[in-house]
Amino acid sequence: VRVALAPGAGFAWTPRALSSVRDVIRAEQFDVVHAHASVVSPVAYAGALAGAREGAASVLTFHSMLHRSSFLLGASEALFDWSRGRILLSAVSSVVAAQAVRWIPDAGVCVLPNGIDVSFWRAASHPRANAEPVVFASAMRLSRKKRPERLVRAFASAVRFASGSPLMRLVIAGDGPDRLALRRLADSLDVGPLVDLPGHLDRPALRELYGQAHVFVLPSERESFGIAALEARAAGLPVIAMIAGGARDFIAGGVDGLLVHDDAQLARAISRLAIESPMRAYLAAHNRAVAPDYDWSDVAALHIRYYGEAAALRDRAARSSQG
């Protein structure tokens, strides 16, 4: 099976670019065209449509949170041509799938998630359950969208609530434009010595961090999937995440971690898992014993399944047009 991948962001919307996508699909005679779209991804949308019109099984996957105003800048019902039912729509999480259904009339959207190397992350070591300090870890780009400043504020609130028992520490891996501002914020909240900003960490170093940590925290609300949280979950860490994001697909509250609605609950969840060591140990034991179902082998098999469904969709549309 020959699959063409149509990229999303980074490609300009020009007649020449769109014609080139169609010409490549026609010349190579791909069996499947799989387009990956962000919010404004006209080339990805056009690639999916061109694949359908050239007789290939066509799949479009949404990778970003979709908001109506920005979504409609790059797509329209006429461009997608959904009414003819020739393109299989998918999204990386149930949150994004629900948004796509809301904006696209009469659409059915399946979930086609990201994947990870589960065995790599499960090789992480683990600290003693009652060891101090209790280490909270996170990994993200240090920019406003990811809300690292809200994490620092929630951590500072939890530290005040715990009043030094147990000792606590926060490590936020990653780099970005807000790194210096985060350092100043931590200092201003009197938790500077407890907050570590090591910068970008490669995969082995990040796994080592998870092997020293007790809990992972994902503070972003506009997170379409949350792959860093999934990697930490595979490494055996309980995960605190915002319920508005895609992590709720693989984090069940009270089983894999805690899901919270707002910043006040975020601070309380950090406090809870710092103070309640039996709860923290229970979540960690579950996550170490039960691997998440997002290994690349599982996700690849799901891709093949949906490619088959896209082919069936194409064949039904062809029979309908002939009738």
N, C-alpha and C positions, 0 to 999 in steps of 0.2 A: 504494500500500500504506500503510495507516494503522497506526502502531505506537504502542502505549502502553508507557511505561517505568514499571515499578513500583519505587520507591526501596527502599533497604535500611535503613541506620541512620537514627536520628532520628525515627522514627515509633512511637508507643506501640501496644502490643498491646491493643486494646479491641474488643469486639463491634461498636461503632459504626464504628470505623475500618475493620475488615474488611468490614463490610456496605457501607460507602461505596466501597471498592475494587471490589467486585462490581457495585454499582449503576452506577458509571461505565463499567465494561467493557461491561455490558449495554446501557446507553443509547447509548454511542458506537459500538458494533458494530465494534470494532477487528479488523483482520485478524491482528495479532500482538500478544501481550503479552510484553514482555521485562523480566523482573525481575532486579534487580542486588542480590546478597546479600553481606553481610559474614558474621560468625560468628553473631551472634544477630540475625536479621533476619526476625522473624515476619511482618511485613506484606509483605515481598518474597516469602516462601514462599507466603503466602496469595494474593497477587496472581497468581503463576504458576499456582496450582491453580485459582483463580477463572477465569482466562483459559481454561484447558483445559476447565473445566466449561461455560463459555459458548460454546464452539465455536471459539475463536480458536486460532491456532497459538501455542504457549506455550514460551518459552525462559527458563531460569534460569541466570544466570552468577554463579559464586562469585568474589569479589574478594579474599578474605583467606585467610591460612593457617588451616586447619581443624584443631582439636584436639578429640578426642572429647568430653570433658566439657562444654566450652563450646558445641560444635556441637549437642549433643543438647538443650541448654537451649532452643534456638529451633526445632528441627525434630524430626520423627519420621517413621517410615515411613508411619504412618497419615495424617499431614498431607500428606506429599508424594504419597501414593497412586501411588508409582512402578510398582507391579505392573501397573497398567493401561496403562503406557507412553504417557502422553499429554503428557509434558513433556520437551523436549530439554534435557539438562543440559550445562553448559559451565563452563569455568574459565579464568582469565586466563593460566595457565601450566600446564605439565605437572606441576609440583610440586603445585599445588593440585588438579589433576585426579586425581592419584594418591591424595591424601588423601580426596577426595570418594568415590572408588571404594571406599576402605577402609571408610568409615563407612556407605555406603548399599548395602544388599544388592542384588546383581544389576544395579548401575547401569553404564551406559556414559556416559562423560563426554568431550566433545570440548574442544579448546582454542580459545578465542576471545579473543585477546590485546588489550591496549590498543594504541592507535596514537599516532603523533606526526607532526608536520609535518617530514618528513625534509629537505626542501629548505631550510627555515629553519636547521636546525642545521648542515647541510653548508656553509653560507655562512661558517662560522667561519674565522678566519685560523689560521695555524699557526706556532709558534716554530721557530727553527733546531734541528735534531735534537740538536746538541751544545752548545746554549746552557746556561749555568748562571745561577741555580740550576735544578736539575731540579724542576719544580713538580708536585706531586701535588694534585689537586682532588677535592672531594666536595661533594655537595649533599643535605641531609636536614633533617628536624626534629631539633633538638638535644634529644633525650629518650632515656631509657634503652633503650627498645625498639630504636632505630636503632643503638645501640652506638657513638656517637661517641668515648666515652672509650677504647674498645678500639682505635679508629683512631689516636688520639693516642699511646697506649702503643706500638702497633706502629711508628708513625713514629719515635718516640723511639729504639726499639730499632734501627731501620734507620739512623738518624743515627749512633748509637754505632758500628755495624758499619762504616759508610763512613768514619768518622774524618775527616770534612771533605773527602773527595774522592770524588764531586763534592759541591758545595754543594747543599743540598736545602731545599725549602720546602713547607709544607702549607697549603692554603686550604680551609676548610670553610664553604661558603655555607649559610645557614639560621639560624633562630632557634628558641628553645624554652627550657624551664625549666633546662636543664643548661649554658647558655652560660657563666655565670660560673664554674661548677665546672670546665668545660673549660679556661678560661683559667688557673685556679689549678693544674690538673693539668699543663698544658704548662709552666708556670713551675717547678713542683716537679720536673719531669723534665729541666730545663735545656734545653728547646727552645722556651721562650716566644717569643723573637725570631723563630723560624722558623715559627710557627703563626699564621695569620691567620684571624680569625673576623669576616667583614665583615657578618654578619647576612643578612636576607632579600634576595635579588637577583631582579629581574624577569627575564623571558626574554631581552631583549637584553643585559642585564648579565651574565647567566649564560653566554650564548654568547660574550661578550667574555672571560670568565674561561677558558672552554674553549679559546679561541684563544690564550691565554697559557700554558696548562698543557701538560704532557707526558703525564700519566697521570691517569685517574680511578679512585677507589677507593670501592667500596661495601662497608662492613663489616657490614651487617645480615644476620643469619641468617634471620629471620622475615620475609623480603621476598617477598610473593606474586608480584611482577612485577619491579619495579626500573626505573621509567620514567626516573628521573634517569640511571641507567647507560645506558639505551638512547639518550637524547638525547646523552650524551657520546660514545657509540659512533658515532652518526650524525655528530657533529662531527669525527670522525677520531681520537679518543683511544683508546689501549689501555685496557682496563678490567680492574681487579683486583676480583674478587667472590667471595663465599662460595658454595661449590657447593651448599649446602643451600637457597639461595634461587632465585627464579624467573628471575634473570638468566642462568642456565645455558641457557635456551632460545635466547638470542641471542648468548651469548659462548662460543665454542669455545676451550678451552685451547690456547695456542700459536698461535692463529690471530687471534682478536679481542682476546685478553688472557690473563689467568691466572686460573684457578679454584683456590680454596684451601679446605681442610677445617677449619682451626682458626686461632687467633690467632698461633701460632708460625709457621705457613705464611704468614699475612698479612704478618708482619714480614719474612720472607725474600723474599716476592714484591716488596715495596716496595724492599728492598735490591737485589734482582736488577735491577729495571727502572731503578733509579737508577744502578747501576754498569755494567750491560751496555748501553751505548748502541746497539750494533748490533741487539740484540734489541728494544729499545724502538723503534728506527727501523723495523724490519721490521714490527712490529705496527701502528705508526702508518700506514705506507705501505699496508698491506692495508686498514685501516679507511677511509682516505681514498679508496681506489680502488673499494671495494665497499660500496655502501649497504645498510643492513639492510632486510629485507622487512617493515617495520612502518609504512609510510606510511599515512595515513588512507585513501587510495584503496584500498590493498590490504586494510585491515581492514574498510572498508565493504563491499567485495565479498564478504568472508568472512561478514559479517553476513547479507547477502542470501542467500548460499548456505545458511546454517544456518536462516534463516527458512523457506526452501523445504523443508528437511528436516523442520523442526518441523511444517509443514503436512502433509507426507506421513505423519508419525507420527500426527498427529491423525486423518487420513483412514483409516489402517489400524486405529486404535483404534475408530473409529466403525463400520467394516465388521465388525470382530470382535464388537462388542457387539450388532449387528443379527443376526449369524449365530447 
